[in-house]
Amino acid sequence: MDLDAVRTFVAAADAGQFQEAAAALSITQQAASKRVAALEKDLSVRLFTRTARGVRLTVDGQAFLPHARELLRVADRADASVRPGRRALRVDVLSRRVVPAVLLQDFYRTYPEIELDVVTLDADVTGAIAAVEAGSVDATFHAIALPARRVPATIRTTWVIDEPHELLVGPRHPLANARFVTPARLVGHRIWMPGMAAGTEWADYYVELAAAFGLTIDVIGPSFGNEVLMAELAESAELATLVGERSRYLWPDSYDLRRIPVHDPMPIYPMSLIRRADNRHPALGKLHDYLVARRADLSGVDVWLPQWRDR
């Protein structure tokens, strides 16, 4: 069914004249009349009775009018669902407890009029880039450990997050009362990060971090979830783990877990905003500029970054 003809029919029904309907639609009166005539032919009914004063709906026209209005509403919703700037900006945040989700929530507080569709893809950087390239999401956050030649030409990346680490330990751990710890002070302590999949960009990061400072990062064993990890840390005098400074974790007060900053040097997990070069969604540009402005100024700070950050 020709939606332009349906729109013209509704405009004529509301105005009671083809002339006013044509003016509202910025077409000629003759074009409006032809559209309605074609619609009547397609439906095999008369929708209007022509009078000296204009047009009047027939019984069939009255029956068709509410359905015509619904057709136009559906068409408008379909258009809005895909048109940049009218649909929600779809962003992958990896996990709702880590820094991309925190920053995206801050962005929404700053721009509450922007509609967001927040998702968590089960994908490493290669899979997430493929999702962006395919248009499944507008943007994602990952550490870009890939050589530049493996990033598709359609993809743009901007380094927007420098996430410091904190050591998370229970009250019985030897470092539980430290104001901060250095990477050197972590040597000999078991840093437990179970379930980390080999070959992911975060696994590559922690392998390099461990090698740089002689740390013991234990990834053996399955992950049973953060709740189990928190419970194990609370009971242990040996286990510790590393978390992002802005990552969100909740645990019962009785656990008395401690978050201890890691300094001198400060290990930094770098993350980039990844999006298509040709994505014209206006909210994506706002998000990019917001994150660039929010990136921490670490000039003068003794930091450690993985070597692949400069590829």
Beta strands, then each sheet from edge to edge (+ up, - down):
strand 1: 48-51
strand 2: 54-57
strand 3: 89-92
strand 4: 116-119
strand 5: 139-142
strand 6: 155-169
strand 7: 190-192
strand 8: 216-218
strand 9: 239-244
strand 10: 258-261
strand 11: 266-276
strand 12: 303-304
sheet 1: 1+ 2-
sheet 2: 4+ 3+ 5+ 11- 6+ 9- 7- 8-
sheet 3: 4+ 3+ 5+ 11- 12-
sheet 4: 4+ 3+ 5+ 11- 6+ 10-
end
